[in-house]
Amino acid sequence: MRGMLLTTTMLAALAITPVQAQLAPATSARITDPKDMVGGVPGSDYFLANYSNIGKWLQKIATESDRMKLVSIGKTAEGREQYMAIISSPENIRNLEHYRDISRKLALAKGLNDDQAHALAREGKAVVWIDAGLHATEVVNAQTHIQIIHEMLTKNDPETLRLLNDDIMLFVFANPDGLELVADWYMRPSDPKKRSTESIPVLYQKYIGHDDNRDSFASTQPETTNMNRAGYREWFPQILYNEHQTGPVGTVVFIPPFRDPYNFNNEPLVINQTDVVGGMMHARLVSQGKGGSVMRSGAPYSTWFNGGIRTIGYFHNQIGILTEIIGNPTPMEIPLVPSNQLAREDEVMPIAPQPWHFQQSIDYVKEMDRAVLDYASRYREIVLYNRYVMGRNQIQKGSEDSWVITPKRVDAVKAEAAKIDQKREGSPLDGLTGYNTRDIVPSSLYKSVLQDPAQRAPRAYIIPADSQPDMPTTVKFLNALIKAGIEVERAPASFSAGGKTYPAGSFVVRTDQAFRPHVLDMFEPQDHPQDFAYPGGPPIKPYDVTGYTLALQMNVAFDRMLDAAPQHFQMIDDVMEAPPPGRVTGAGSAGYLVSHATDNSFILTNRLLKAKLPVYWLKTPVTTGGQTLAPGALWIPASARAKAIVAESVGPLGIDAHAVGAKPAGELMAVKPARIGLVDIYGGSMASGWTRWIFENFEFPYTLVFPQELDRGGLDKKYDVLIFQSDLIGRARRQPRAEDLPEQYRARLGNITKQTTYPQIAAFAKAGGTVIAVGNATEMGADLGVPVTNILNPTGPDGKPAPVSSTKFYVPGSILTTRVNPADPLAYGMPETVNVFYNNNPVFAGAGDSNPAARTVGAFYNDDPLVSGWAWGQKMLNGHAAIVDATLGRGHVFLLGPEVTQRGQPYATFKFLFNGIFYGPSMKGQVTASSNSAASTRRAD
């Protein structure tokens, strides 16, 4: 089918009657050569231009050329301007708003018919986005931007003039902060031979480093938000080219087509158009004798995951190109990989092993830039019209009964077919791939199974205003949709739909909109294929995670409308600055009760603790004003300062505080300020970086702790809590020598080791400290003395670890369901079943529900816990602990096995970390069993 679609697109392109190419006027403008402003010759060996100098050059040439307009699309995390250079013909530059409006109308496809869309496509210009430098140590592409921008402003050859006439080029610098850091670090040594892009001391994005290309659907970081706004709310480019490195070994560059699987929510036309563009890029390189380009099986990249700059575009009907190029300003060698010397479909022109210089890589990238721009120019009208077609198709699907066919639905067909007695004689061609007649099943199963009415895709999602577990988090979810260009409506009054009445303030996300694939992907579980090298063989590792449904990670309550969408309501124009305001209810003067259910309650707690005011958690449920608050409710004794902080906080935070006349009955736990040590390493842990971002958003004070400090011991004198994130343990890092580093980075050196570091961590816990390990860091539990074992990494007969084979168990980044005890302090504020993000993390035997040495707080409870993604052998998890509260000496070790802070997305599980921060220090020296979940409800009026 994919090949047929590819052929269809190419034939359609060839069927267009050629017209005389229109050219932009030639220029004689004097444009400042970049070498005169950026500190060197871009592309030369041993040189990198930093972003500050690039920015000054861009500002200068924007005043010199009528082919360019320079805009900032927003501020970065460190406060820099994020520049986008818009390049086209002078006439197009003068009419940018007109062409941008055409691009918007065609992308959204609303209110257009085919004839109107054709007319707009004839009139419009192709808008092509090319971004560079997202992963800042991948230095080739941002330096290429300098050269290609200069060429587009100065050249007068026929191809350049045609591209300028037909295309509007958006050259985006994707990570200015990182470009500055990496270039300055590389250029630091005076001896060029000592320069290196390795051993950068910190993450190259303030919080998340390499994960800046995993943030697109959540849009948590300013750079991501800037690019989403420019891409899906302002410019709506038809093609996005996301430039990366490095290329597969023994080659020069990966270029699409991509390998399977592709995401089943996507519009088919977006995939085969992407393949066509990739094919033209390969062909251009080959025609120039530039070998070493690979596709499909030559690299792991696919179109499944929604979180990258390139991949989110597929869910917005946008052609998306990724390339991965080799290259470095320090000359390198292309190694000999024998298998890559054999020409094949996925590498038609191998390249010989050879020395390789920076400018060679830049020359490749410039030609690939031109290949993309050439496609957009030659097939401009097709590209524009097809963007409309895809939006039109998605609006139609969202307006009627439609189905998304996934592997589970295909398995359902096969299961039904197996019940039917079928006799087939077979065919001589049965041994050929695609021709096996024994694969045929009764056609009636298409209607009865694949088009089962119960399996229809929703026409709308309704988010009720009165049943959100955490409304401020729900608003963050909706804001993520809005940032990505999704239309969200809010009802001004109550309404009925699907036999149910919804209150005013409820939200509606309809699927009759052009970017429907993104809507489905954010609400519905991903169903990744069982993807193995061969039957019984190892799994084919996915490029990234396989299950990531944001609504599930954020515990958003919603109803699916299968039969009809409700009436239209007012669309929310922009990101909501705050959730629906909270308020103080009641007139009591003794103090305030606040639910533990909202993550924002921790912001209020932190503000009160910062003011040195008392805060308590109730260990039993409490009823106030007709509302029952679950265990963990905050009790805030009245005082003038507490009253002021509560009054000024609850509105913007979207939480209610109940003023009551008497202190509630029942046992209280005093919440104490915690001295938090967040462990990090030289070069920066991305998981710790995400935790920094979370802590700053929820106003947790923290101090970074590095291995040298851990190894010195005496940790209890400075910290109450130490937090170890998932990517810290078991990975020895290659690090520079201390004498080669500036003084401020030397204390960051070192690794966490079992021999030296673990004894100090254990001593910290035994002295009363709290150790919180997340994800893979929980592997340290047994080594610290916690009486648990990881069932996925048992001890073999020889006494050495014997990890379970991936042929027996494999869950590569998926959402699973667990059961927790909401009456346990570590799970306060959570429901009884919780979706967790799980990525082949440790799972524990040896813990028990009432075992004070290692108490189970959350566990897997069925044979198939998969909610979204891909799982194999998941039955092994049933009955084993995911979350453990262990006592060690006078302190606690909390093992949070799943990735409870994964990329800042699973708000539903942040409370495991937040609760642990306060619960551990508050119970210092005490061994506690969990509270009785059936405890009687107390009243506080």
Buried (B, 14 or more C-beta within 10 A) or exposed (E): EEEEBBEEBBEEBEEEEEEEEEBBBEBEEEBBBBBEBBBBBBBBBBBBBBBBBBBEBBEBBBEEBBBBBBBBBBBBBEEBBBBBBBBBBBEBBEBBEEBBBBBBBBBBBBEBEEEEBBBBBEEBBBBBBBBBBBBBBBBBBBBBBBBBBBBBBBBEEEBBBBBBBBBBBBBBBBBBBBBBBBBEBBBEEEEEEEBBBEBBBBBBBBBBBBBBBBBBBBBBBBBBBBBBBBBBBBBBBBBBBBBBBBBBEBBBBBBBBBBEBBBBBBBEBBBBBBBBBBBBBBEBBEEEEBBBBBBBEBBBBBBBBBBBBBBBBBBBBBBBBBBBBBBBBBBBEBEEEEEBEEEEEBBBBBBEEEEBBBBBBBBBBBBBBBBBBBBBBBBBBBBBBBBBBBBBBBBEBBBEEBBBBBBEBBEBBEEBBEEEEEEEEEEEEEEEEEEEEEEEBEEEBEEEBBBEEEBBBBBBBBBBBEEBBBBBBBBBBBBBBBBBBBBBBBBEEEBEBBEEEBEEBBBBBBBBBBBBBBBBBBBBBBBBBEBBEEEEEEBBEBBBBBBBBBBBBBBBBBBBBBEEBBEEBEEBEEBBEEBBEBEBBBEBEBBBBBBBBBBBBBBBBBBBBEEEBBBBBBBBBBBBBEEEBBBBBBBBEBBEEBBEBBEEBBBBBBBBBBBBEEBBEBEBBEBBBBBBBBBBBBBBBBBBBBBBBBBEBBBBEBEBBBBBBBBEBEBBEEBBBBBBBBBBBEEEBEBBEEEEBEEEBBBBBBBBBEEBBBBBBBBBBBBBBBBBBBBBBBBBBBEBBBBBBBBBBEEEEEEEEEEBEBBEBBBBBBBBBBBBBBBBBBBBBBBEEBBBBBBBBBBBEBBEEEBBBBBBBBBBBBEEBBBBBBBBBBEBBEBBBBBBBBBBBBBBBBBBBBBBBBBBBBBBBBBBBBBBBBBBBBBBEEEBEBBEBEBEEBBBE
